[in-house]
Amino acid sequence: ITDMVRSGIAAWTAPPPTPDIAAEASGRIYAVSATETALRTGPGENYQVVATLGAGIVVMVIEPDPSGQWGRAVTETNQVGFVAISDLTPDVPVDALNAFSGVKK
């Protein structure tokens, strides 16, 4: 196999690039106020945990659940899932906003 064929196969089988959801999304910024909270695949405790977020982690809620108890959120590291709104606070340090807004202090 030639190098050209190898590179063509590698390009064809490579996973597509992950879009930077945090840069493209719009929503409201919150910080985790609980000791920790679960980022889940759906709006409810019966959904799989994608990640555990500790206190102070900043998320952008991009879509509220119709019940108002959960929100679809994206973290500054581009993880997406649902988080319990009751575990969040709108009190976010200004420095934390840089991850989503590009605002410099």
Backbone hydrogen bonds in HBPLUS format (Angstrom, degrees):
<---DONOR---> <-ACCEPTOR-->    atom                        ^
c    i                          cat <-CA-CA->   ^        H-A-AA   ^      H-
h    n   atom  resd res      DA  || num        DHA   H-A  angle D-A-AA Bond
n    s   type  num  typ     dist DA aas  dist angle  dist       angle   num
A0006-ARG N   A0002-THR O   2.96 MM   4  6.27 166.1  1.98 155.2 159.2     1
A0007-SER N   A0003-ASP O   2.90 MM   4  6.07 164.2  1.92 150.6 154.3     2
A0008-GLY N   A0004-MET O   2.98 MM   4  6.12 149.7  2.07 140.8 149.7     3
A0009-ILE N   A0005-VAL O   2.87 MM   4  6.12 156.8  1.92 153.8 159.7     4
A0010-ALA N   A0006-ARG O   2.88 MM   4  6.10 161.9  1.91 150.6 156.1     5
A0011-ALA N   A0007-SER O   2.94 MM   4  6.06 157.3  2.00 143.6 149.3     6
A0012-TRP N   A0008-GLY O   3.00 MM   4  6.10 151.1  2.08 141.4 149.5     7
A0013-THR N   A0009-ILE O   2.93 MM   4  6.08 151.6  2.01 152.0 158.7     8
A0014-ALA N   A0010-ALA O   3.04 MM   4  5.92 122.4  2.39 138.4 150.5     9
A0021-ILE N   A0019-PRO O   3.03 MM   2  5.65 118.7  2.42 109.4  92.7    10
A0023-ALA N   A0020-ASP O   3.15 MM   3  5.54 130.0  2.42 104.5 116.3    11
A0024-GLU N   A0020-ASP O   3.29 MM   4  6.59 142.5  2.44 144.7 155.1    12
A0024-GLU N   A0021-ILE O   3.12 MM   3  5.17 126.2  2.42  97.2 111.1    13
A0025-ALA N   A0021-ILE O   2.84 MM   4  5.69 142.6  1.98 159.2 165.5    14
A0028-ARG N   A0061-VAL O   3.11 MM  33  5.34 152.7  2.19 143.0 142.8    15
A0061-VAL N   A0028-ARG O   2.83 MM  33  5.34 155.3  1.89 164.5 157.3    16
A0030-TYR N   A0059-VAL O   2.90 MM  29  5.47 165.7  1.92 163.7 166.8    17
A0059-VAL N   A0030-TYR O   2.91 MM  29  5.47 160.3  1.94 146.8 153.0    18
A0031-ALA N   A0089-THR O   2.90 MM  58  5.40 158.7  1.95 153.8 160.6    19
A0089-THR N   A0031-ALA O   2.83 MM  58  5.40 147.7  1.93 153.7 164.1    20
A0032-VAL N   A0057-ILE O   2.85 MM  25  5.41 148.2  1.95 145.8 156.2    21
A0056-GLY N   A0032-VAL O   2.83 MM  24  5.01 172.4  1.83 138.6 140.8    22
A0033-SER N   A0087-ASP O   2.78 MM  54  5.50 160.3  1.81 137.0 143.2    23
A0055-ALA N   A0035-THR O   3.07 MM  20  4.92 131.2  2.32 135.9 125.2    24
A0037-THR N   A0053-LEU O   2.81 MM  16  5.28 149.9  1.90 147.4 157.7    25
A0053-LEU N   A0037-THR O   2.75 MM  16  5.28 167.2  1.77 170.5 168.8    26
A0039-LEU N   A0051-ALA O   2.77 MM  12  5.14 172.2  1.78 162.5 161.1    27
A0050-VAL N   A0039-LEU O   2.60 MM  11  5.44 161.4  1.63 156.9 163.7    28
A0051-ALA N   A0039-LEU O   3.28 MM  12  5.14 153.4  2.35 134.5 139.0    29
A0040-ARG N   A0082-PHE O   2.78 MM  42  4.89 170.2  1.79 142.2 145.0    30
A0082-PHE N   A0040-ARG O   2.68 MM  42  4.89 158.2  1.72 135.4 143.2    31
A0041-THR N   A0048-GLN O   2.91 MM   7  5.54 144.9  2.04 152.3 163.1    32
A0044-GLY N   A0042-GLY O   3.02 MM   2  5.93 126.3  2.32 111.5  96.1    33
A0047-TYR N   A0044-GLY O   3.26 MM   3  5.84 169.0  2.27 116.9 119.4    34
A0057-ILE N   A0054-GLY O   3.18 MM   3  5.87 164.3  2.20 138.9 140.8    35
A0060-MET N   A0074-VAL O   2.91 MM  14  5.36 161.8  1.94 151.8 157.7    36
A0074-VAL N   A0060-MET O   2.96 MM  14  5.36 148.5  2.06 137.4 146.5    37
A0062-ILE N   A0072-ARG O   2.75 MM  10  5.77 144.1  1.87 154.3 166.6    38
A0063-GLU N   A0072-ARG O   3.33 MM   9  4.99 146.4  2.45 138.6 137.4    39
A0072-ARG N   A0063-GLU O   2.65 MM   9  4.99 169.4  1.66 161.4 158.0    40
A0065-ASP N   A0070-TRP O   2.80 MM   5  5.19 162.8  1.83 151.1 145.9    41
A0068-GLY N   A0065-ASP O   2.82 MM   3  5.34 152.0  1.90 120.6 129.4    42
A0085-ILE N   A0069-GLN O   2.93 MM  16  5.48 159.5  1.97 129.4 135.8    43
A0071-GLY N   A0083-VAL O   2.98 MM  12  5.56 148.9  2.08 147.8 157.6    44
A0083-VAL N   A0071-GLY O   2.99 MM  12  5.56 154.1  2.06 147.7 153.8    45
A0073-ALA N   A0081-GLY O   2.62 MM   8  5.52 174.0  1.62 179.4 177.3    46
A0081-GLY N   A0073-ALA O   2.99 MM   8  5.52 156.5  2.04 153.6 160.0    47
A0075-THR N   A0079-GLN O   2.86 MM   4  5.23 151.9  1.93 145.4 154.9    48
A0078-ASN N   A0075-THR O   2.94 MM   3  5.16 154.1  2.01 115.3 116.2    49
A0087-ASP N   A0084-ALA O   3.02 MM   3  5.58 159.2  2.07 115.0 121.5    50
A0088-LEU N   A0085-ILE O   3.05 MM   3  5.38 160.0  2.09 119.8 120.6    51
A0096-ALA N   A0093-PRO O   2.94 MM   3  5.40 134.4  2.15 110.8 122.8    52
A0097-LEU N   A0094-VAL O   3.03 MM   3  5.41 145.3  2.15 109.5 119.3    53
A0098-ASN N   A0095-ASP O   3.33 MM   3  5.84 155.6  2.40 109.8 115.8    54
A0100-PHE N   A0097-LEU O   3.03 MM   3  5.65 144.3  2.16 116.8 125.6    55
A0101-SER N   A0097-LEU O   2.94 MM   4  5.98 165.1  1.96 164.8 169.4    56
A0102-GLY N   A0098-ASN O   3.19 MM   4  4.76 152.8  2.27 118.7 124.3    57
